[in-house]
């Protein structure tokens, strides 16, 4: 599927605080914890628990969320399909959408029982 400007805009304006509980609920149903979710988000964005809570409290949009994030340098290693979109095929002009799908891919892997050390990608030497 192709990302459109409208789709990108819709995701940019979504409130992170409204989606976070959905991520958490899904993970807890699969036996994972809030701490694990926060570890994955921290690896991907650099947000510690306090920074993450501040973004939730201020009801930051995904646009603000990703503008403030320090995306992990190994994020380009996150590949695959999420919601019908192949991450590595999302155009550069839709970087925010790509980052959102990358984070969802990590959360999806966590929900499916993948070990944290596998989720936290590293460059092969």
Secondary structure, 3 states (H helix, E strand, C coil): CCCCHHHHHHHHCCEHHHHHHHHHHHHHHCCCCHHHHHHHHHHHHCCCHHHHHHHHHCCCEHHHHHHHCCCCCCHHHCCCEECCEEHHHCCHHHHHHHHHHHHHHHHHHHHCCCCHHHHCCCCCC
